[in-house]
Amino acid sequence: MIWRISQFPELEHLDQRGRAEVLARVRWWVYPLMVLVSMGAAVIGFFVIGVTCMMASMALLTEWSPLASVAVVMSALAAFCATWLGQMGTIRRAMRDEIQRLAREGSSPLCLACGYDLRGSPGPNCPECGEPIFGRSGQ
């Protein structure tokens, strides 16, 4: 699983200058903003599941169960992780667009659909997924 922007496999195919140029476009406030958005999702998950568990516990057991506490904490953690990874997917798509912009002079060093390393691949399509290779088929 990819948790940091610098771990995107697409970056491995760029030279040092290209990698630095793409990463320089990631502003300093991206990670704090992602944390805030993910924390908001965690709080919502905590309260939604917490209220549901509390109502179920009161209806069925008339007291709070330790298992309900675990469910509430796990739902908040799951909401945080799902939101974080969703934001990473959005950033990764934007980064692929940026890599595509950098490759406009020549052909792309990787498949923008699947991330396959295209260096040395002579054909107009990716050998891994079959998508047309940017810069080789008149795109």
ChimeraX attribute file (.defattr): number of C-alpha atoms within 10 A of each C-alpha:
attribute: neighborCount
match mode: 1-to-1
recipient: residues
	/A:1	6
	/A:2	11
	/A:3	11
	/A:4	10
	/A:5	17
	/A:6	14
	/A:7	11
	/A:8	17
	/A:9	15
	/A:10	21
	/A:11	21
	/A:12	15
	/A:13	18
	/A:14	19
	/A:15	11
	/A:16	10
	/A:17	9
	/A:18	15
	/A:19	16
	/A:20	12
	/A:21	15
	/A:22	17
	/A:23	15
	/A:24	10
	/A:25	10
	/A:26	14
	/A:27	8
	/A:28	9
	/A:29	8
	/A:30	12
	/A:31	14
	/A:32	10
	/A:33	11
	/A:34	18
	/A:35	14
	/A:36	13
	/A:37	16
	/A:38	24
	/A:39	19
	/A:40	16
	/A:41	21
	/A:42	23
	/A:43	19
	/A:44	16
	/A:45	21
	/A:46	22
	/A:47	17
	/A:48	15
	/A:49	20
	/A:50	21
	/A:51	13
	/A:52	14
	/A:53	19
	/A:54	21
	/A:55	15
	/A:56	16
	/A:57	16
	/A:58	13
	/A:59	10
	/A:60	10
	/A:61	11
	/A:62	11
	/A:63	12
	/A:64	15
	/A:65	15
	/A:66	9
	/A:67	10
	/A:68	17
	/A:69	16
	/A:70	12
	/A:71	16
	/A:72	22
	/A:73	18
	/A:74	16
	/A:75	21
	/A:76	25
	/A:77	19
	/A:78	17
	/A:79	20
	/A:80	24
	/A:81	17
	/A:82	15
	/A:83	20
	/A:84	20
	/A:85	17
	/A:86	14
	/A:87	16
	/A:88	18
	/A:89	14
	/A:90	10
	/A:91	16
	/A:92	16
	/A:93	14
	/A:94	12
	/A:95	20
	/A:96	20
	/A:97	13
	/A:98	15
	/A:99	23
	/A:100	20
	/A:101	11
	/A:102	16
	/A:103	17
	/A:104	12
	/A:105	9
	/A:106	11
	/A:107	19
	/A:108	22
	/A:109	24
	/A:110	26
	/A:111	25
	/A:112	20
	/A:113	15
	/A:114	13
	/A:115	19
	/A:116	17
	/A:117	19
	/A:118	19
	/A:119	12
	/A:120	7
	/A:121	13
	/A:122	10
	/A:123	12
	/A:124	16
	/A:125	17
	/A:126	22
	/A:127	16
	/A:128	13
	/A:129	12
	/A:130	12
	/A:131	14
	/A:132	18
	/A:133	23
	/A:134	21
	/A:135	16
	/A:136	14
	/A:137	11
	/A:138	8
	/A:139	9
